[in-house]
């Protein structure tokens, strides 16, 4: 049973029920997690349809880490909106890109991939391909994409589901591989790459416990550091 949990639960407790796990005689049959079955996804998309903002120069696209802060207040800017959804996977991003484009932004920051990798349903190569497909589409719309490295998880993440530091070290290895691929892609295509892992939030390829309350979601201190790095990029583009 422990191996089944490792493959699925870290998308979130919400997605456990919809990740497609079936147990029988010690074996499991796994389906890819369904972004559309995430009630938080449905709630946020409905909100996007009623929000009054019609234009924003900067869009923050991501998952729960992005959703966890009010970016206008964090950066003291009125021209930025958040489009993060808890537990979302990159397929979910791809299906809601119209809510980015309708804002006619100048810059779109993209972060994600951790939910995809922790689902156990996608390889690093598949996550990378899904990520760069989104970035390429953003660029094709004459919007400046900023690729953000996936932040590592902490040693303590998933303890209540019997995950160990060794389990998270293995998954952080996948995150490191993904980030290297994204960094190389960014260099080849002259795209900004923002990595807040080294020297900032992590140590020994783990998210530091003083920056997270559960091993994956950020404390205010982490958002402060993240915001400072984002502000540097925005000033570079004179925004």
N, C-alpha and C positions, 0 to 999 in steps of 0.2 A: 504493500500500500504506500509506503514511503516513496518509492520510485515514481508512482503515479502522481503524488502530490507535487514532487519536485518539478514535474513536467508542466504543471498547469496552474498551480495556485498563485504564483507570483504575478500573474496579470492583475489580479485583485480578487478579493472574495466575491465580488459581483460576478466575475466571469468564470468562476469555478463551475457554476451550474450550466453555463452555455459553452464551455470549452470542448464539449463533446466527449467526455470521459465515460466509459462504461467498463465496469469491472466484472470479471467472471473467471473463477478458478485461477485467480492470481495473475491474470493477463488483462491488458487494457487495449481498447481500440480508441485512438485519438483522432479527433477532427480538428481542423484549424479553428481558432477562437473566432466567434462572430462579433465583429464590432457593433453590428446593428442590434444585437441582443443586450447591449450594455445600456441600462436605463439612464445612466448619466449622459451617454452620448445623445440619446433621444431628447433629454431635457435641454442640453446645451444647444443643440441644433434648433430646437423650437424657440429658444431665447434669441438666437441669432436672427430669426425671422421677425422678432418684435423690437430688437434694439434700434435706437434712433440714430446711431452713428451711420452716416452715409459715406464718409471718407476718413481715412487715417493714413498718415505717411508711413507708419511702422506697424507691422503685424507680428505678434509672437505666436508661432504655430507650434503646438506640442501636446504633451500629455499632462499628467497630474502635477508634475514639477512646474510646468508653465502655468497651469490653472491656479496654482497655489498662491499667487501674488497678484495684487492690483498693480499692474505695470504703470498706469498713469501716476499713481501716487508714489510708487517705488522710484521712478525716474524723474518725477516732477515734470512730466510732459503731458500735454493734452492731445498730442498727435499720435498716440500709440494705443493699440487695443490688444487684448489677449484673446487667443483662440486655442487655448489648451483644454483638453478633455481628459479627465481621470480615466485610467485604464485603456486609453485608446492605443490602437496599433496603426501601423503605417497604411494599411488598407483603408482604415477609417479616415485617415488624413486625406487620402486620395479622393474619397467619396464626398468630402466636404470642402474642397478647394474653391468652389464657387463663392463660399462665404469669405474667402480671402480676396478673390478677384473683384468682387462687387465693391470693395472698399477702395479700389484703385491705389494701393500702397506704392511707395517708392522702394521700400525695403521689407523683406520678410525673413525673420529669423526662424530657422527650422531645427527643432531638437526632438529626439525620440529614439526608438529602437529597443529600449530596455524591456518593454512589455512583450515585444515580438520575440526577443531572445529568451526571455524567461518562460514563455509559453511552451517552449520545446517543440513548437510546430514549424519553426523556420530555421534554416541554416543562416550562418553569417552572410554568405553570398546572397541569399534571397533577401535578407534585410537590407544589405547594401544596395541591391538593385532597386528595391522599392523606394529607398531613400533618395537615390540619385534621379529616379524617374520624376519624383516630386520636385526636386531642385531644378531639373532640366525644364520642366513645364513652367515653373515660376519664372525662370530666366527667359523663356520663350514669350512670356507676357510683358517683357520689358520691365520686370520688377527685379531689383537686386536681391539675390538670395544670399543669406549668410548661413553656412552650415555650422551647426554647433555640435561639438563632440558629445557623445553619450557619456554621462557621468557614471562612474563606478558605483556599486552598492557597497554597503558596509558589512563588516564581519557578522554583525548581529541580525542582519535582515533575514526574516523568515524563521526565527527561532521557534515561534509558536506552531510552525508547520514542520518542525523537526529538521529544518535546514541547518547546515553547519557552516563554519567559516571556510572549510574546504570546498563545499558546494559553491559558495559565493566566489571563491577564488577562481574556480573553474569558469564560472560564468563571466567574471570580470576579464578573464583571458579572451573570451569571445568579444567582449566590449572593446578591449584593446585592439584586437584584430580589425573590428569594424571601424574604429576610429582611424587606424592607419590607412585603411582603404579610402575612407572619406577624405582624409587629409591629402592623400595622393591625388584623388580626383579633383579636389579643390585647387591644388597647385597646377594640375594640367589644364584646368579651365579658367584660371584666374578668378577664382571665387574666394571670398573671405571665409576663413576657417577659424572659429572661436573655440578654444579648448580651455575650460576652467578646471580641468583635472590637475595637471602638474603644478606644484608649488602653491596651489590655492586651496582646493577642497579635499584633496586626497593625500594619503600617505601609504606607501607600499602597495599601490594599486587597489586601495580600499577607500571608500568614502569615510572621512574621519567622523567619529561619533559626536564630536562637539558641533558638527554642522548638520546633524540629522536627528530627528526624534525617534526614528524607527529603523534606520539603516538604509532608507531610500528617499524619503521625503525630507525636504529642506527645512531647517530652522531659519529664522529671520537673518541670522548672521551669514548664512550661505547666500540668501537672496541679495544681501547687501553687496557681497563680493561679485556675484553674477551681474548685478545691475551696474556696478562700476565698470566692468569689462564691456558690457553692452554700450554704455555711454561713450566709451572710447571709440567704438566702431561707428556709432552714429555721428560723432563729431568728425570723424574721418570723412564721412559722406556729407558733411555740412548740414546735418539735421539736428 
